[in-house]
Amino acid sequence: MSEKRPDPRGRDAYSVWRKIPTRWADNDVYGHVNNVTYYAWFDTAVNAALVERGLLDIENSEMIGLVVETQCRYFAPLAFPQTVEAGVRVAKLGSSSVRYEVGIFAEGSDITAAEGHFIHVYVDRETRRPVALPEDWRAFLQTLS
């Protein structure tokens, strides 16, 4: 017996937003944005929120996030020259890990064209061993739940 496919979420499911213009190179030979591009948008939306909040310094932070799981569901095609809006939420906050969920919307649309998640485990940059999320990170991430 197969599982029922979830319905796409609306904008109210997400907490922080980023507009991302599509590029000509994002389209594949089938005339829509290639699936790999969605994962780049997920990374962009989450990491931009962390950088803008002053939590993540990509070059110098002692703690970095490693992706240990990803998934994406597609509901509607997108194509260049559309602008997309990526909404981010935190679905689960662990001691050293975060499950981020990202909704990709065509600009102005009320429901997602795609939804995905990835789990970051935060580790020491040098040792690559998990580290506990600092309180300032936890406080911010809880606002995204």
N, C-alpha and C positions, 0 to 999 in steps of 0.2 A: 504494500500500500504506500502510495507516495504522499509526502508532506505537502500541505497547502502552501503555495507561494505567498509570502507576505505582501500586503499592499504597500505601495509607496507612501512614505511619510510626507507630512506637510511642513511648512516653515516653522511652525511652533515647536517642533521637536528639537530644534537646534539653537545654540546659544550665542555663538560668535561667527562672524561672516567675513568672507573675502571674495571680491570680484576677480575673476581671472579671464582675460581674453583668450579665445582660441587662436591658434596659429594655422597657417596654411599646411604646415608639416604635420599637424595633428590628425588630419583626415587620412584615411587609408584608401585603398583602391575601391572599396565599396561605397565611398562617398560620405562616410561618417567618421566621427572621432574614434580612433583605434583604442581598444580596451586598455593598453598599457598606459595611455595618457591619463586615465582616471586615477591611477595609483600615484602619478606625479602630482596631480591636483590634491589628493589626500595629504601627501607629504607637505606640499606648499601651504595648505590651509592650516594645518596643525602647527608646523614649525614657525610660520609667520606669526601666529597668535602668541607663541612662547617668546619669540624674539621681541615682538612689539611690547610685550608685558615686562621685558627686561629680565626674563628668567634664563633664557638660553642665549649664550654667546657661541655661535657655531665654531669659531676658531679656538676659543680659550676656555670654555666651560670645563670644569673637572669632571662633570657628569654628562654623559651622552645617552641618547635613546637608541636601542637596537630593535629593529622590527623582528618579532618572532612569529607573527601570524598576520595574514591578510585575507580579505574576501571582498567581493563586489557583486552586486546584483544590478542588472540593467533593465530599465523600464521603458525608456524612450531614447531614440537616437539624438545626438547632437552633432553639429558640423560647423566648420569654419564658414562664415565669420561671426558666429554667435559669441556672446560673452556669457560665461557661466558664473553662478554664485555658489560658493561652497560654504555650507553650514557645518559647524563642528559641535559635538557634544561629547561628554565623558560618560560612558556607560558603566565602567567599573574602575575604581581606584584602589589599587593594592598598595602594599608597602613600598615596592620598587617597580611596579608595573601599572600601566594605564591602558584601558581599552578605549580608544577613540572611535567614534562613529562619525562619518562624514556623509552629508547629503549633497549631491550635485544637482543644481537646478538650472534650467535655462533661465536667463535673466528675465525676471518678472513673473515666472511661473510659480504656481502655488504648491506643486507637488514635485517630488524628485524625479529626475531623469535616471539617476543611478544612486545607489546607497552602498556604502562599504564600511569596513572597519579595519583597523590594524591595532595590534598590541605592541606597545613599546615596553621593553624592560630597560630601566635606567641603570647604567653601569658606570664605574670609574673609567675614565678615558684611557688610562694607562694599563690597568690590570684587567679590564673587561669583566670585573666581578660586580654583581648587583649591589646597588647602594640604596639606602632608604631615601625616599623623596623628601627634600627639605620642606619645612613648614610653609614658606612662601609659595612654593610650588603647589602644595596640598591645598592651601587656601584658594589659590586661583583656580585650580582644577575642579574643586568642589563647586565653584560658581557655574561650571559648565555641565553639571550633572542634571 
